């Protein structure tokens, strides 16, 4: 799964993703947690738009928020089969900009956090889906989920899933909407190449959502059982 990520190159969002409605007051985030409102890119009537949504999908058919179980991740392999995701797959795809993400390696009863990034992309995009829930008074809550896929050889040393990172050439097609066949989905949501990614162990401070500063992404002494050739 993907339960934390960072977005620290906020000033470069417009140029990187060709967005012309900058989000005033946006700031870098080092430790983004579920339940918070974050920048998401959608395809609007006149082009790409940067909007704020809450991380944790609440399907539009949910009766009330009190009984809701927000969905932070959606498995790529079963998107077309799940009632909560299938309608969104055609009409409500989005890009979730990020600079890196965190995964936890389990060793017995201990969990060690790692920070992962793409070597040649200071900003990249997770593939996502979004929906809009409306309460009886007419207020709308926009929410999103991050799609996950099988891990590449690098991520497999830490976790059994990884977020689906879109190659830049696939971002336009993902945002465009419309039906995607099985082959297109498989290609777009394939594990990002391991040789284009690096990871390193980080402080347990990241376990606390309020620890939102540069310290949570800085390397610490590597865990000895991890293959050191993948760290940087």
C-alpha positions, 0 to 999 in steps of 0.5 A, a space after each residue: 500500500 501507499 500510506 504516506 508521501 511527500 510533495 516538496 517541489 511545489 513551486 515547479 508544479 505549473 511547469 512540470 504538469 502544464 497547469 495554469 491555475 497555481 494554487 495560492 498558499 500551497 506549501 511543500 509537504 514532507 509527510 502527507 497522511 490520509 485524511 488531509 487535503 492535497 493538490 490533485 490534477 484533473 482534466 477540466 473543460 479548458 485544460 488541466 486544473 489543480 484542485 484540492 481533494 481529501 485523500 481517502 476515497 468516499 464513493 458518491 453513493 455513501 449514505 453518510 460520512 460517519 459510517 464511511 471507510 475512506 479508501 486510500 489505495 485501490 489495487 490496479 488488478 481489480 479496478 474494473 471489477 469493483 463497483 466503487 472504482 469501475 465507474 470512476 475508471 472511465 470518467 474520473 481519473 486524476 494525477 496525484 503529484 508527488 516528490 517521493 513516498 514512504 513504505 515500511 519494511 517488516 522485520 519481526 515485530 519491528 517496522 522500518 520506514 524507507 523513503 523512495 524517489 524517482 531519480 530523474 523526476 523531482 516531481 512525478 505523478 501517481 495514477 489516481 481516481 476521484 469521486 464527489 460525495 454530496 451531503 443533504 445540504 448540497 455541500 460537496 466533498 471531493 476525495 481521491 485514492 492512489 492506485 497500487 500495483 505489484 512492486 518492482 525489484 527494488 520495492 520488493 525488498 521492502 514491501 509487497 505493493 507500490 503506488 502506480 507511478 505514471 511515466 510522463 508519456 502516459 500522463 496525458 492519456 490517463 487524464 484524458 478520460 474515456 475507456 481503456 482496454 486491458 492492455 492499456 491499463 496494464 501498460 500504464 499501471 505497470 511497476 515503475 522501472 527499478 533502475 530509475 528509483 532509489 530508496 533509503 531508510 529514514 527516521 521513525 519520526 515519519 510515523 507521526 503525521 504531525 512530523 512534517 519537515 525535512 528530517 523525515 526524508 533524510 537518510 539514516 544508518 541503513 538497515 543491515 539486512 537491506 541490499 545496500 546497492 539500492 540505497 543512495 
